[in-house]
Amino acid sequence: MPALPQSIGQTVIASQVGDVTGDGFLDWVYLVGTKQPDSPYITNVKLMIRDGRTNQVQAITLPESAGYEPTIWLGDLTGNGVKDVFVVMDSGGSGGIILAYVYASLHGRMTKIFDSIQFNEQHSFKVQYANNYKANVYSENPRKKYTLDLQYKGKEYLDEIYNANGTLKQPIEGWVDPPSALYPIDLARNGKYDLLGMQQIAGRFHADGLGYIENLLHWNGREFIIVRQTAAIYGEDI
């Protein structure tokens, strides 16, 4: 393979080889970025695709172009038999939030078809503590309600929040983090992948985790939609 082109001051930080254009030729897909001398934080991250047939290079600036440990995965997420490009990096913010993007070849150009920030903006939640040692998680899209039993948290935790009769001492609201994990998953073992995402449910503060929202995302030909959403809580030691 010939040397990969890169911008001045930038280095190749991740690369994969696969046919992402659907023409039968292997393409070189890689990320370039600017490394910091005293930090693992990488800035000016760009997605680069060298067409294996024409040798032309397409450079794509990511919506959020800085983060930690950028990675590339190639696989068929749209179900058309052509590999798509899945880019993930850590934002570095609290909660381990990721930045994730999917690019697919549409009409001869690589086009962004998934953006984790946009996904989070389109799928909001409310978390409200309730009487009798419960917390309710409300999903706006899809419209769902999940009731979490908080008794696994233990007596000391509950005594801080509840009166002896199980009523709340005061109203408490939590929140649901943006996605902290997103994984390609081949449920049917046929080479066509969905995305499985995880978002932490936080209580009074971020470290007060109540569990996770898990979303299974499927490409319907126009967009990734949630085909299954569940809430998972931590188990109590017995």
Number of C-alpha atoms within 10 A of each C-alpha: 4 4 5 16 13 15 11 7 9 18 16 18 17 17 18 16 15 20 19 27 23 16 12 12 14 17 22 20 25 22 24 25 24 19 18 10 8 6 8 11 18 21 17 16 24 23 21 21 25 19 19 20 12 9 11 9 16 13 15 16 11 17 14 17 17 21 21 17 15 23 17 19 19 21 21 20 27 22 18 11 13 21 23 26 26 22 21 21 21 19 21 15 9 9 16 16 19 22 27 25 20 21 22 22 17 11 8 9 11 19 15 17 17 17 18 20 16 9 15 15 9 10 14 17 20 15 21 16 22 21 15 16 18 16 21 17 23 19 18 13 11 15 10 12 16 15 15 19 15 18 13 16 15 10 10 8 12 18 13 10 19 18 14 10 8 15 13 20 13 10 10 14 16 22 21 24 21 23 24 18 20 21 15 19 16 16 11 9 8 8 14 19 21 22 20 19 21 21 22 27 25 20 20 14 10 16 12 13 17 25 19 20 22 20 20 20 22 19 18 12 10 8 12 19 16 19 13 12 15 13 19 15 16 12 9 9 5 3
